[in-house]
Amino acid sequence: MISAEILSFFWRKPLKILSFRQNKALIMAKIIGRQAEIALLKSLLSVDGSTFAAVYGRRRVGKTFLIRNVYDGQFTFQLTGLANVDLSHQLTNFHAALVNYFPDFEDQPIATTWFQAFQQLIKGFETLPKTGKKTIFLDELPWLDTPNSFFISALEHFWNSWASAHSDINLVVCGSAASWIINQLINNTGGLYNRVTHLIYLEPFTLAECEAFFKDKIPSYDRYHILQLYMVFGGIPFYLNAIDPSKSAAQNINDLCFKVRGKFRNEFDKLYASLFKKADKHIAVIEALAQHSMGMERQALLKAAKLPDGGNTTTVLRELEESSFIRKYHTYGKNKNKALYQLTDFYSLFYLKFIKNNSQYDDDFWINGLDQPNARAWSGYAFEQICLLHLPQIKQALGIGSVQTQSSAWLGSDGYEKAQIDLLIDRRDQVINLCEMKFSIKPFTIDKAYSEDLRRKMGVFKNSTKTTKAIWLTFISTYGLTPNAYAQSLVHTSLTMNILFDYP
């Protein structure tokens, strides 16, 4: 019996089975951004010698789409690993791909080991002309490495004993499990040590790239709409591609995340299960961090997540960080062992705040709750995270793109009062920008009470840190500030959301 995983694979993956014209029509879609990555992948075809490129990044970020488009689907061999199947199923899948590219293998037996499989691939390549680069694309590589399959050893042997000895092989691999790529390929201490010749980490879209993505699809969407979508879905192309252009941002969020059959209502569990073999610990960390917007120190985090302080937990944290779900950062004036871990994945935060405990009968939860306090609090935090992800754009807008800086958060006390600053930019030119980030549907107004709180916060920071640098208050908001005496006397620079949409 053919497994559901293999049926799913043949439904969505093997482009070569189509005619070349059909194949090309499928993949020739517009690529947004990715200019550096495109240039690097194309350059591999002209390198004198064999190349081994690894492309990795978060699930749904568009790795396969990028590679297929850059090479126009013209692979000499392509294989996509299957999720959650054993070695025999992976090798059956390999044999199907082998026959697709080298029909003479149709009557040959299916390999029983990866060593045999790669030897068959070598025999197939040795029948080809000796001219021109030949691209091998191994997609979802971590899925091929099933327990006790010795896949890595076989890949090592294939590269070291054959591919690297030729001058015409372009091996491109990719996978969503960033930790696997890093541990098994980049930091491999065995036969693949230092063998990856080119490494590409594919990041989510910036706001500028999201705007370009929506330009043709939803030209009526302004930057405020795009900002709302980014707060929920981040810059993940797969999520953004599901947006219905006939509906507003709020309607799309409601339909995709809260309808009973909403496309991303149950995305959370699928997301983590696909990336990590034992995802329960990873999810425990994410759930703990979702309750603390500024982040948590390691010991507090482990206590909240109910995890032991050991090597396995360190691996969990590193894997989440390498997969861009969390970040580890330092606060101003604190030593490195006081680093904070912070949740940075937009969808995960939104899911835990609103979707997880939402009644399945409340189909219009988001539309009905837009003005609720918890929604406003979340939007403020999500906007702060967007600003942190677009620091180059902020620095550019401040005219300090070439100035050496260190960016961090700060939480401290002068002995009398406590204060928190979510973003400060410590500049080499003897200035510190204290940044306030506010999300609102209209220009933000600084009133008397808030102005007094800002002065207090700046005073606590100066008294606590004893800094002699100039302190400049910077406001980053959706539509800027309402002009009044408080804003004029306090704020050095006011920036709007428009600067976040610039290319740095």
Secondary structure, DSSP 8 states (H G I E B T S, - for coil): ---HHHHHHHHHS-GGGS-HHHHHHHH-----S-HHHHHHHHHGGG-SS-EEEEEE-STTSSHHHHHHHHTTT--SEEEE--TT--HHHHHHHHHHHHHHH-GGGGGS---SSHHHHHHHHHHHHTTS-SSS-EEEEEESHHHH--TT--HHHHHHHHHHHTGGGSSSEEEEEEES-HHHIIIIIIT--STTTT---EEEE-----HHHHHHHHHHH-TT--HHHHHHHHHHHTT-HHHHTT--TTS-HHHHHHHHHHSTT-TTTTHHHHHHHHH-SSTHHHHHHHHHHTT-TT-EEHHHHHHHHT--SSHHHHHHHHHHHHTTSEEEE-BTT--GGG-EEEE--HHHHHIIIIITT--TT-TTHHHHTTTSHHHHHHHHHHHHHHHHHTHHHHHHHTT-TTS-EEEEEEEEE-SS-EEEEEEEEEETTSEEEEEEEE--SS-B---HHHHHHHHHHHHHHHHHH---SEEEEEEEESS-B--SHHHHHHEEEEEEGGGGGS--
